[in-house]
Amino acid sequence: MPFAVHSDGMSSEGGGRYYWCVRHSRVETDADACPATDRMGPYASAAEAEGALSRVQERNVAWDAEDARWEGETD
């Protein structure tokens, strides 16, 4: 189920930037974004911002596997 975009008076058009707020677990816009310490982004779309944590998890798994190969911990 998609997350709602939190916005105070933002139009769905206009090419604004979107952020994933890790504090509130929601998509936010330039108009209402939490401080930089609480957000990821900017992203070009709400859908990209919504998928931010999934991409981070995928990258962490890949980097951990690469580290293990580099250190000789895998076959």
Secondary structure, DSSP 8 states (H G I E B T S, - for coil): ----EE-SS--S-S---EEEETTTTEEEETTT---GGGEEEEESSHHHHHTHHHHHHHHHHHHHHHHHHHTT---
